[in-house]
Amino acid sequence: MQIGTKLGVVLVATTLAGSALGAGAVAGAAPPPGPDGSAAVQPGPPEEEGHGPGAIEVGPEGAAAAMNRLLVRDEQRVRLCDGVVLPADGLNVRTGPGTGYAKVGVLAKGSKVRTDWDSIQRRDGYLWVRLNSTQWIADYMLGADDGAIRGKWYVNYSNC
């Protein structure tokens, strides 16, 4: 009985390994053409949290000021800041501070927000702030890693 069980396990493992290898070979191959014979669309880079133009792009001084929020935060208190969403096509709202959290909505350009600056967290190329107990936004996008220090504000704050 043990020989039959062991043989069955080996056969299943071999089949699964063959399937995985076959899938790997297919994954590396060129995608099949679309229904009209054109090339299939390849996935592009990840979508930015703030959609469209309108964010405030900053140089080294502005980037340093934004990053300084990480140093002066106090997780024991709340520091509420009022602002307005800038990107023309809106700003993602997520269930947590990072792109791995579920997107639960989009704030339209001009939406008024109140964020807790002392909740700030740096993840996935953004500075995240809490809107309320279950919703977060990326109010600042860190600049590219090309040696230049810059960034992009998605929220224009009036009191912080």
C-alpha positions in Angstrom: 0.0 0.0 0.0 2.8 2.4 0.8 4.5 1.8 -2.5 1.2 2.7 -4.3 0.9 5.9 -2.2 4.5 6.8 -2.9 4.1 6.2 -6.6 1.0 8.3 -6.7 2.7 11.2 -4.9 5.6 11.0 -7.3 3.3 11.1 -10.3 1.4 14.1 -8.9 4.6 15.9 -8.1 6.0 15.2 -11.6 2.8 16.4 -13.3 2.8 19.6 -11.2 6.4 20.2 -11.9 5.9 19.7 -15.6 2.9 22.1 -15.5 4.9 24.7 -13.7 7.8 24.4 -16.2 5.4 24.6 -19.1 3.8 27.6 -17.7 7.2 29.3 -17.2 8.1 28.6 -20.8 4.8 30.0 -22.0 5.1 33.1 -19.7 8.4 33.9 -21.3 7.0 33.6 -24.9 5.6 36.5 -26.9 1.9 37.0 -26.2 -0.6 35.8 -28.8 -2.0 38.4 -31.2 -5.3 40.1 -30.4 -8.6 39.2 -32.1 -7.9 41.6 -34.9 -4.4 40.3 -35.5 -2.7 43.2 -33.7 -0.1 42.7 -31.0 -1.6 42.2 -27.5 -1.2 45.2 -25.1 1.6 44.7 -22.6 1.0 45.8 -19.0 2.5 49.3 -18.4 4.2 50.7 -15.3 2.1 50.9 -12.1 -0.5 53.7 -12.0 0.4 56.7 -9.9 -1.7 57.3 -6.8 -2.5 60.8 -8.0 -4.0 60.7 -11.5 -3.4 63.3 -14.2 -1.6 66.7 -14.1 -2.0 69.3 -11.4 0.2 68.1 -8.6 2.8 70.5 -7.2 6.3 69.4 -8.3 9.0 70.4 -5.9 12.8 70.6 -6.0 15.3 69.8 -3.3 14.0 72.3 -0.7 10.4 71.2 -1.1 11.4 67.5 -1.0 13.4 68.1 2.2 10.4 69.8 3.8 8.1 67.0 2.9 10.5 64.3 4.2 11.0 66.3 7.4 7.5 65.4 8.4 8.8 61.9 9.1 11.2 63.3 11.7 8.7 65.6 13.5 5.7 63.3 13.8 4.3 62.3 17.1 2.3 59.1 17.0 0.8 59.9 20.4 -1.1 62.9 19.2 -3.2 64.0 16.2 -2.1 66.9 14.0 -5.0 67.6 11.6 -4.1 69.4 8.4 -6.7 70.8 5.9 -6.0 70.6 2.2 -7.4 70.3 -1.3 -6.8 67.4 -3.8 -4.8 68.6 -6.8 -4.5 66.0 -9.5 -6.9 66.6 -12.4 -8.2 63.0 -12.4 -8.2 62.4 -8.7 -6.3 60.7 -5.9 -6.7 57.1 -4.7 -8.1 56.3 -1.3 -6.8 53.0 0.3 -7.6 50.9 3.3 -4.0 51.3 4.6 -0.7 53.1 4.0 0.6 51.4 0.8 -0.2 50.3 -2.7 -0.7 46.8 -1.4 -3.8 47.9 0.4 -7.2 47.8 -1.3 -8.3 50.9 -3.3 -11.7 51.9 -2.0 -12.3 55.1 -3.9 -10.9 58.1 -5.6 -11.1 61.7 -4.4 -11.9 64.2 -7.1 -9.8 67.2 -7.9 -10.8 70.0 -5.5 -12.1 67.6 -2.8 -11.4 69.0 0.7 -9.5 66.6 3.0 -8.4 66.6 6.6 -5.4 64.4 7.2 -3.5 63.4 10.3 0.1 64.4 9.6 1.3 62.5 12.7 0.2 59.3 11.1 2.6 59.7 8.2 4.3 56.6 6.9 6.8 56.2 4.0 6.0 53.2 1.7 6.1 52.2 -1.9 7.5 55.6 -3.0 4.9 57.8 -1.3 4.3 59.5 2.0 0.9 58.2 3.3 -1.4 60.0 5.7 -4.5 58.8 7.4 -7.9 60.4 6.5 -9.8 58.5 9.2 -9.6 55.2 11.0 -10.0 53.1 7.8 -8.8 55.3 4.9 -5.4 56.5 3.8 -4.1 58.7 0.9 -0.6 59.3 -0.6 -0.3 63.0 -0.3 3.3 63.2 -1.6 5.1 61.1 -4.2 8.9 60.7 -3.7 11.1 61.7 -6.6 12.8 59.2 -8.9 16.1 57.5 -7.9 18.1 59.3 -10.5 20.2 61.3 -8.1 17.8 64.3 -8.3 15.9 65.2 -5.1 12.4 66.1 -6.0 8.9 65.1 -5.4 5.2 65.8 -6.1 2.5 67.1 -3.7 -1.0 65.7 -4.4 -2.6 67.8 -1.7 -2.3 71.6 -1.3 -2.4 72.2 2.5 -3.6 75.4 3.9 -2.7 75.1 7.6 0.4 72.9 7.9 
